[in-house]
Amino acid sequence: MAEPKDSAPLFAALGDETRLRLVARLCDDGPMSIAGLTTGFKVTRQAITKHLRVMERSGLVRSTRHGRESVWQLDQQRLQQAHHYLGLISKQWDDALGRLREFVEE
């Protein structure tokens, strides 16, 4: 599993509302072209492309050429890494809160 330092670019890429909406769209609808991804957004194709490039550098998405179009898709393994890391953080917080509860109840 990825180290925390390897996950930082992923969480940085997810730290933007537009990029989170792109992730949601790709999760719901599967691989899509820029034209498909732009539908419903109030930003230009160029802006969507810039967001996708940030996500690509973090390993979250990748593109393949189909004729003249690039089709973008999520990297499911990278999403699993994020899910796993968030689970570890959640467990640490649950453990800390459990210790605090025990301390207060004594």
C-alpha positions as CSV (number, residue, x, y, z in Angstrom):
1,M,0.0,0.0,0.0
2,A,1.1,3.5,-0.7
3,E,3.1,5.5,1.9
4,P,1.5,8.7,3.2
5,K,4.0,10.8,1.2
6,D,2.9,9.0,-1.9
7,S,-0.8,9.7,-1.1
8,A,-0.3,13.4,-0.6
9,P,-0.6,14.3,-4.4
10,L,-3.7,12.2,-4.6
11,F,-5.4,14.1,-1.7
12,A,-4.2,17.4,-3.1
13,A,-5.8,16.5,-6.4
14,L,-9.0,15.6,-4.7
15,G,-9.0,18.9,-2.7
16,D,-10.9,20.8,-5.4
17,E,-14.6,20.8,-5.9
18,T,-14.4,20.6,-9.7
19,R,-12.1,17.7,-9.5
20,L,-14.3,15.9,-7.0
21,R,-17.2,16.4,-9.4
22,L,-15.1,14.9,-12.2
23,V,-14.3,11.9,-10.1
24,A,-18.0,11.4,-9.3
25,R,-19.0,11.7,-13.0
26,L,-16.3,9.2,-14.0
27,C,-17.4,6.8,-11.2
28,D,-21.1,7.1,-12.3
29,D,-20.7,7.1,-16.1
30,G,-17.4,5.4,-16.7
31,P,-14.7,6.6,-19.2
32,M,-15.6,9.8,-21.0
33,S,-14.2,12.3,-23.5
34,I,-13.5,15.9,-22.6
35,A,-16.8,16.9,-24.4
36,G,-18.7,14.5,-22.2
37,L,-17.0,15.6,-19.0
38,T,-17.6,19.2,-19.8
39,T,-21.3,18.8,-20.1
40,G,-23.0,20.4,-17.0
41,F,-19.9,22.3,-15.9
42,K,-19.7,26.1,-16.1
43,V,-16.1,26.0,-17.1
44,T,-14.3,25.6,-20.4
45,R,-12.9,22.5,-21.9
46,Q,-9.5,23.9,-21.4
47,A,-10.2,24.3,-17.6
48,I,-11.5,20.7,-17.4
49,T,-8.4,19.6,-19.3
50,K,-6.2,21.4,-16.7
51,H,-8.0,19.7,-13.9
52,L,-7.7,16.3,-15.6
53,R,-3.9,16.8,-16.0
54,V,-3.6,17.5,-12.2
55,M,-5.5,14.3,-11.5
56,E,-3.4,12.4,-14.1
57,R,-0.1,13.5,-12.4
58,S,-1.5,12.2,-9.1
59,G,-2.3,8.8,-10.7
60,L,-6.0,9.2,-10.2
61,V,-7.0,9.2,-13.9
62,R,-5.5,8.2,-17.2
63,S,-6.4,8.9,-20.8
64,T,-6.3,6.8,-24.0
65,R,-6.7,8.0,-27.5
66,H,-9.7,6.9,-29.5
67,G,-9.3,8.5,-32.9
68,R,-9.1,12.3,-32.4
69,E,-10.5,12.1,-28.9
70,S,-8.9,11.4,-25.5
71,V,-11.0,9.3,-23.3
72,W,-10.5,9.6,-19.6
73,Q,-11.0,7.0,-16.9
74,L,-10.4,6.6,-13.2
75,D,-7.6,4.4,-11.9
76,Q,-9.5,2.1,-9.5
77,Q,-6.4,1.0,-7.7
78,R,-5.5,4.6,-6.9
79,L,-9.0,5.1,-5.5
80,Q,-8.6,2.0,-3.4
81,Q,-5.3,3.4,-2.0
82,A,-7.2,6.5,-1.0
83,H,-9.9,4.5,0.6
84,H,-7.5,2.4,2.5
85,Y,-5.5,5.3,3.8
86,L,-8.7,7.1,4.9
87,G,-9.7,3.9,6.7
88,L,-6.4,3.9,8.6
89,I,-6.9,7.5,9.6
90,S,-10.5,6.8,10.7
91,K,-9.3,3.9,12.8
92,Q,-6.7,6.1,14.5
93,W,-9.3,8.7,15.4
94,D,-11.7,6.0,16.7
95,D,-8.9,4.6,18.8
96,A,-8.0,8.0,20.2
97,L,-11.6,8.9,20.9
98,G,-12.0,5.5,22.7
99,R,-9.0,6.2,24.9
100,L,-10.4,9.7,25.7
101,R,-13.8,8.2,26.6
102,E,-12.2,5.7,28.9
103,F,-10.1,8.4,30.5
104,V,-13.1,10.7,31.1
105,E,-15.3,7.9,32.4
106,E,-12.7,6.9,35.1
